[in-house]
Amino acid sequence: MKNNSLIDYSLKKNKNINSYVKKSEISAIKEIAYLAEKEKQKGKNIVSLSVGVPFYKMPKYIKDHVIKTINEKEDIDKYTFFPGILPLRKKIAEKISFELKIPTSPDEIVITAGSMMALKYATNVLINKDDEVIVFSPYFSSYKEQITLTGGKIKEIPLKINKNKNDFFYSIDLKKTEKTINKKTKAIIVNSPNNPTGTVYNKEELIKLAKIIKKNNLYLITDEVYDYLIFDNISYFNIASISWLWPKVIRCFSFSKKYGMTGWRVGYLHTNKELVNQILKIHDATIVCNNHLSQEAALAALSKNENEDDDIKNYINILNKNREIMINYLGQMKNFFSYNKPQGGYYVFVKYKYPLKSKEMAKKILYEAGVAVVPGIGFGKTGEYHLRFSFCQKTQEIIEALERIKKFINLLKK
């Protein structure tokens, strides 16, 4: 077993595995989901607060478009132009030009199988052996594996913890960022709202970070999966909208969360045309093109005026209510958990008071309480002795899970 992983990585008789693959792991998110599924197969009742699959279905207007397309579009079962269908790339380019005030053409867009593929392309196209990529920790677990698979190295910079009277919040440690940059540093990844902490970085700190990136001639990679999900009327600022950072910017976007389309595997990558032409080499050698029907579904998602999209507004309202329910329950367990109230996304990152490391703690909660939660170590070194709770499930499932955890903690104390 490697690093207490839940999957056996030992090579046994086969010694020919790529050295970078040997160093990588399945994410802690998928590991705990694997264990939870094994428990379900034994007939156990498991409630999940682990994988970030939203409770809501894809909006009806997208389904209607998909059904119509299947029935009427003669080439729907054929390959598409490999960067992606032109109407979708045009629609995305128009959206970006309007929202970021950065003129964008369809030739600067590649349609990908979700943001995960976009992020993988970003690291593949930029990172050489021993190049370094800075991430702010805790960070989304797959960054490390994607960088490792290129031969690059991840450099974790812990987020600063700023204390209020009754709460705390995270921010970027700009001084430590500057000190960490060296000749091997190639890029910085920014994820706002942050997974797993729910932090929304403010405009002032992002502009300061942008100046550091520009000064050191680095690439910026943005992970914008949760850009639509901001709470408490907090102002959202996209660092990629700073025009003088271009062309050294790669943006990664997904349709999965906002539109309840996780299974459709569709997203996009946005960068300069020169990089796109290089990324297309990887794209062609990997999947040729993205799923044709998924691209049509994404086109339908963007073709409706979002100001009139009652489905999305309703989903966000329910997620906000779920957040309040979770925070209320955690408040009842404040002697065991400490946490920051998430400003965006749909996760709470909790620190617990118990002498077990996070993988063992997550397994203990799974086996004894019947609740799947993600061990914090999966989000970097600063995540140890933390757990990630998701509140994107149905409200009643969240209540059930938190009631079980509350009971578990009460028994744990005795």
C-alpha distance (Angstrom), angle and dihedral (degrees) to the residues before:
residue distance angle dihedral
M1 . . .
K2 3.80 . .
N3 3.82 119.6 .
N4 3.82 92.4 -22.0
S5 3.80 89.8 -59.4
L6 3.77 119.0 170.0
I7 3.80 92.2 -131.1
D8 3.80 122.2 66.8
Y9 3.81 108.5 -117.3
S10 3.81 96.4 176.3
L11 3.80 112.0 130.5
K12 3.81 97.0 -147.3
K13 3.83 105.0 -177.7
N14 3.82 97.9 -6.6
K15 3.81 111.7 87.1
N16 3.80 96.9 163.7
I17 3.80 101.1 85.5
N18 3.80 117.4 128.9
S19 3.81 108.6 -94.0
Y20 3.82 93.1 -129.4
V21 3.79 91.5 52.1
K22 3.81 88.8 51.3
K23 3.81 90.0 56.3
S24 3.81 94.8 50.0
E25 3.81 129.8 80.3
I26 3.77 142.4 -161.8
S27 3.81 108.0 -94.3
A28 3.81 119.3 -96.3
I29 3.82 86.9 -120.0
K30 3.79 92.0 62.4
E31 3.81 93.0 39.0
I32 3.79 93.4 58.8
A33 3.81 90.1 43.8
Y34 3.81 87.6 53.8
L35 3.81 91.9 52.6
A36 3.80 91.7 45.6
E37 3.79 90.8 52.6
K38 3.80 90.4 51.0
E39 3.81 89.2 54.0
K40 3.81 91.1 50.0
Q41 3.80 90.3 51.5
K42 3.82 87.0 57.6
G43 3.79 88.6 57.3
K44 3.80 96.5 -102.9
N45 3.79 120.5 145.1
I46 3.79 107.0 -120.7
V47 3.80 126.5 -179.2
S48 3.80 115.6 -160.0
L49 3.79 130.1 -141.4
S50 3.80 90.4 159.6
V51 3.81 121.6 82.8
G52 3.81 114.0 52.9
V53 3.80 98.7 -124.7
P54 3.83 108.4 143.1
F55 3.81 118.0 -127.3
Y56 3.79 94.8 -129.8
K57 3.77 128.3 89.6
M58 3.75 127.4 -125.3
P59 3.85 109.4 -80.3
K60 3.81 116.1 -92.6
Y61 3.80 94.7 -119.2
I62 3.81 89.3 61.6
K63 3.81 92.1 48.4
D64 3.80 90.8 48.9
H65 3.81 90.7 52.2
V66 3.81 91.2 48.5
I67 3.82 92.5 50.5
K68 3.79 91.2 47.9
T69 3.80 90.8 48.1
I70 3.82 92.8 51.1
N71 3.80 90.1 51.4
E72 3.79 99.2 41.8
K73 3.81 110.9 25.3
E74 3.79 108.1 86.2
D75 3.82 96.4 -161.8
I76 3.80 97.7 44.1
D77 3.81 91.1 113.9
K78 3.82 93.0 52.4
Y79 3.80 134.9 86.3
T80 3.79 116.7 -85.2
F81 3.80 129.0 -139.8
F82 3.80 97.5 -68.5
P83 3.85 100.2 -118.2
G84 3.82 87.3 54.7
I85 3.81 137.4 -85.1
L86 3.80 111.6 -49.9
P87 3.85 97.8 -129.1
L88 3.82 89.9 56.8
R89 3.79 94.4 45.8
K90 3.80 89.8 47.8
K91 3.79 91.7 50.7
I92 3.82 91.0 49.0
A93 3.80 91.9 47.9
E94 3.82 90.5 51.4
K95 3.81 90.5 49.4
I96 3.80 92.6 50.3
S97 3.81 93.6 45.8
F98 3.81 89.8 52.4
E99 3.82 98.7 42.2
L100 3.81 101.8 38.1
K101 3.82 97.1 28.8
I102 3.80 87.2 -130.7
P103 3.83 113.7 128.2
T104 3.80 105.9 -120.1
S105 3.79 132.3 -176.1
P106 3.82 129.3 -156.3
D107 3.82 87.3 -112.8
E108 3.82 88.6 69.0
I109 3.81 92.3 59.5
V110 3.83 130.2 82.3
I111 3.81 118.5 -172.9
T112 3.80 108.4 -134.8
A113 3.80 139.8 -176.0
G114 3.80 93.0 -95.9
S115 3.80 127.7 -51.2
M116 3.82 90.1 -66.7
M117 3.79 90.1 70.6
A118 3.81 91.1 44.3
L119 3.80 90.2 53.5
K120 3.81 90.7 47.3
Y121 3.81 90.8 51.6
A122 3.82 90.2 48.9
T123 3.81 92.6 55.6
N124 3.82 93.4 39.9
V125 3.78 93.8 53.8
L126 3.82 96.4 45.0
I127 3.79 111.4 29.5
N128 3.80 124.5 83.2
K129 3.80 126.6 -178.1
D130 3.82 110.8 -58.6
D131 3.80 94.2 5.3
E132 3.80 111.3 140.9
V133 3.79 129.4 -131.9
I134 3.81 120.9 -164.6
V135 3.80 118.8 -138.5
F136 3.78 129.0 176.7
S137 3.78 110.6 -121.0
P138 2.99 130.3 -99.6
Y139 3.80 88.4 45.2
F140 3.81 138.0 163.8
S141 3.79 105.4 -71.4
S142 3.81 99.3 -127.2
Y143 3.82 94.6 62.6
K144 3.79 91.0 77.4
E145 3.79 94.4 49.7
Q146 3.80 93.9 46.2
I147 3.80 91.4 50.8
T148 3.82 92.1 44.1
L149 3.81 91.0 53.1
T150 3.83 90.1 58.6
G151 3.81 93.2 51.8
G152 3.78 90.6 -107.9
K153 3.80 128.4 127.1
I154 3.77 129.8 -122.3
K155 3.80 118.3 -134.2
E156 3.79 112.3 -158.3
I157 3.78 119.7 -151.7
P158 3.82 111.3 -171.9
L159 3.79 114.6 -127.8
K160 3.79 113.1 -115.3
I161 3.79 115.4 -108.2
N162 3.80 110.8 -138.0
K163 3.79 116.5 -167.5
N164 3.79 125.8 -141.6
K165 3.81 124.2 -173.9
N166 3.81 94.6 -87.7
D167 3.79 103.0 7.4
F168 3.79 145.2 24.3
F169 3.78 135.4 -133.8
Y170 3.79 136.9 -161.7
S171 3.79 128.6 -119.3
I172 3.81 137.2 172.2
D173 3.80 116.1 -87.6
L174 3.80 97.5 -132.3
K175 3.81 95.7 178.7
K176 3.79 92.4 53.1
T177 3.80 89.5 46.1
E178 3.80 91.6 57.1
K179 3.81 91.7 46.7
T180 3.82 92.1 50.0
I181 3.81 96.0 53.6
N182 3.81 114.4 99.1
K183 3.79 139.5 153.8
K184 3.81 91.3 -72.1
T185 3.82 94.7 53.5
K186 3.81 109.8 111.3
A187 3.80 107.1 165.8
I188 3.79 148.0 -2.8
I189 3.81 122.5 -136.9
V190 3.81 118.3 -144.4
N191 3.82 120.8 -167.7
S192 3.82 114.8 -178.0
P193 3.00 121.9 -162.0
N194 3.77 82.2 35.6
N195 3.78 123.0 -130.7
P196 3.06 114.8 -118.9
T197 3.84 103.9 14.1
G198 3.81 100.9 43.5
T199 3.81 89.9 -130.9
V200 3.80 117.8 158.6
Y201 3.81 107.9 -157.1
N202 3.79 113.0 -135.3
K203 3.78 125.9 -121.6
E204 3.79 95.5 -110.3
E205 3.81 95.7 55.8
L206 3.81 92.3 43.0
I207 3.80 92.2 52.8
K208 3.82 89.2 50.3
L209 3.81 89.3 49.1
A210 3.80 90.0 48.5
K211 3.82 90.0 55.6
I212 3.80 89.6 52.8
I213 3.82 90.4 49.7
K214 3.81 92.0 48.6
K215 3.81 94.1 44.8
N216 3.79 91.5 53.6
N217 3.82 95.5 41.0
L218 3.81 93.1 -122.3
Y219 3.79 131.8 155.2
L220 3.78 120.6 -111.1
I221 3.81 117.6 -142.7
T222 3.81 114.5 -169.8
D223 3.79 126.0 -161.9
E224 3.82 105.2 -159.2
V225 3.80 102.6 172.4
Y226 3.83 95.4 128.0
D227 3.82 100.2 34.6
Y228 3.83 90.5 121.2
L229 3.81 95.9 53.5
I230 3.82 109.1 77.3
F231 3.81 123.3 145.9
D232 3.81 137.8 -155.7
N233 3.82 93.6 25.4
I234 3.81 90.0 -74.0
S235 3.79 112.8 169.3
Y236 3.80 112.9 -112.4
F237 3.80 118.3 -148.0
N238 3.79 121.6 -172.4
I239 3.81 111.0 -147.2
A240 3.82 88.7 -154.9
S241 3.82 88.3 68.1
I242 3.84 89.7 72.7
S243 3.78 99.4 103.9
W244 3.81 97.1 -157.6
L245 3.82 90.7 63.2
W246 3.79 89.4 66.5
P247 2.98 139.3 131.3
K248 3.84 89.3 26.4
V249 3.80 94.2 69.1
I250 3.82 131.0 105.0
R251 3.81 116.5 -171.2
C252 3.81 123.5 -162.5
F253 3.80 121.0 -160.6
S254 3.81 136.8 175.6
F255 3.80 135.9 -160.5
S256 3.82 90.1 -160.2
K257 3.79 103.7 92.6
K258 3.79 104.6 31.0
Y259 3.78 96.1 48.1
G260 3.82 99.7 31.4
M261 3.81 89.4 -113.1
T262 3.80 102.4 131.5
G263 3.80 92.6 133.1
W264 3.81 94.2 50.6
R265 3.81 91.8 67.4
V266 3.77 100.0 -147.9
G267 3.78 131.8 142.9
Y268 3.78 138.1 124.6
L269 3.78 144.9 -121.0
H270 3.79 121.2 -138.3
T271 3.79 123.4 -164.9
N272 3.81 141.6 120.5
K273 3.80 119.1 -49.6
E274 3.82 94.2 -113.2
L275 3.80 91.5 58.1
V276 3.81 92.0 42.0
N277 3.81 89.4 58.3
Q278 3.81 89.4 54.8
I279 3.82 93.3 43.9
L280 3.80 90.0 52.8
K281 3.82 88.0 65.4
I282 3.81 89.1 60.3
H283 3.80 92.1 41.3
D284 3.79 93.3 52.3
A285 3.81 92.1 47.4
T286 3.81 92.3 47.2
I287 3.82 110.9 42.5
V288 3.85 105.1 -15.8
C289 3.80 90.5 -135.5
N290 3.77 138.1 -12.4
N291 3.81 122.7 -91.5
H292 3.81 108.8 -69.5
L293 3.81 95.9 -141.9
S294 3.82 92.2 47.5
Q295 3.78 89.1 54.8
E296 3.80 90.3 52.9
A297 3.82 89.3 50.4
A298 3.82 90.2 51.5
L299 3.80 90.3 48.9
A300 3.79 90.1 53.8
A301 3.81 90.2 48.9
L302 3.80 90.9 56.6
S303 3.79 96.0 39.9
K304 3.80 94.4 71.2
N305 3.79 119.5 80.8
E306 3.79 103.4 -107.2
N307 3.80 91.0 -149.8
E308 3.80 86.1 66.8
D309 3.80 96.4 40.4
D310 3.80 102.5 115.9
D311 3.82 91.8 172.9
I312 3.81 93.7 63.2
K313 3.82 93.1 42.8
N314 3.79 90.4 51.3
Y315 3.81 92.0 48.8
I316 3.80 91.3 51.5
N317 3.80 91.5 49.0
I318 3.81 91.2 52.5
L319 3.81 91.7 47.1
N320 3.80 89.2 51.3
K321 3.82 90.0 52.0
N322 3.80 89.4 48.4
R323 3.80 89.1 52.0
E324 3.80 91.2 53.1
I325 3.81 91.2 48.7
M326 3.79 91.5 51.2
I327 3.81 93.3 46.7
N328 3.81 89.7 49.0
Y329 3.81 91.7 52.7
L330 3.80 92.5 45.4
G331 3.79 87.9 51.7
Q332 3.80 87.5 59.0
M333 3.81 88.2 54.4
K334 3.82 97.2 43.5
N335 3.79 92.4 128.1
F336 3.81 87.8 64.5
F337 3.83 104.3 28.5
S338 3.80 133.5 44.6
Y339 3.80 120.9 -173.8
N340 3.78 147.0 155.2
K341 3.79 117.4 -113.2
P342 3.82 105.9 -112.0
Q343 3.79 115.7 -115.7
G344 3.81 93.4 -163.6
G345 3.80 143.5 -1.8
Y346 3.80 119.7 42.6
Y347 3.79 106.3 -85.8
V348 3.80 136.6 94.9
F349 3.80 117.3 -154.7
V350 3.81 108.1 -151.3
K351 3.78 130.5 -169.5
Y352 3.79 114.0 -147.2
K353 3.79 133.1 -155.5
Y354 3.78 105.8 -131.6
P355 3.84 132.1 104.5
L356 3.80 97.1 -115.3
K357 3.79 125.8 100.2
S358 3.78 114.9 -115.6
K359 3.82 99.4 -101.1
E360 3.78 91.1 52.2
M361 3.79 91.0 43.1
A362 3.80 91.9 51.5
K363 3.79 90.4 50.3
K364 3.81 91.5 48.0
I365 3.83 90.9 53.0
L366 3.81 90.5 46.5
Y367 3.79 95.9 50.0
E368 3.80 99.0 36.3
A369 3.82 103.0 32.4
G370 3.81 100.1 26.4
V371 3.82 92.7 -126.2
A372 3.80 125.5 125.7
V373 3.82 114.2 -142.7
V374 3.81 129.0 162.4
P375 3.82 120.8 -107.5
G376 3.80 111.0 -120.2
I377 3.81 95.0 -134.6
G378 3.80 86.3 75.0
F379 3.82 87.6 71.5
G380 3.78 96.8 55.3
K381 3.79 138.7 -74.3
T382 3.81 93.3 -58.7
G383 3.80 88.9 58.4
E384 3.79 95.0 70.6
Y385 3.83 112.9 119.6
H386 3.82 88.5 21.8
L387 3.80 133.7 102.5
R388 3.80 130.4 -157.8
F389 3.80 117.2 -132.2
S390 3.81 119.4 -168.3
F391 3.81 121.9 -148.9
C392 3.81 97.7 -171.1
Q393 3.81 93.5 98.6
K394 3.80 125.7 95.3
T395 3.80 110.8 -66.6
Q396 3.79 94.6 -116.4
E397 3.80 91.6 51.9
I398 3.81 90.3 52.9
I399 3.80 91.3 50.4
E400 3.81 91.2 48.3
A401 3.82 91.9 49.3
L402 3.80 93.5 48.4
E403 3.80 92.4 47.0
R404 3.82 88.3 53.9
I405 3.79 92.0 48.4
K406 3.80 90.9 47.8
K407 3.81 90.4 52.6
F408 3.81 90.4 45.4
I409 3.82 91.6 54.3
N410 3.79 92.6 48.2
L411 3.81 90.5 53.3
L412 3.80 90.7 44.3
K413 3.79 91.8 60.1
K414 3.81 93.9 54.9
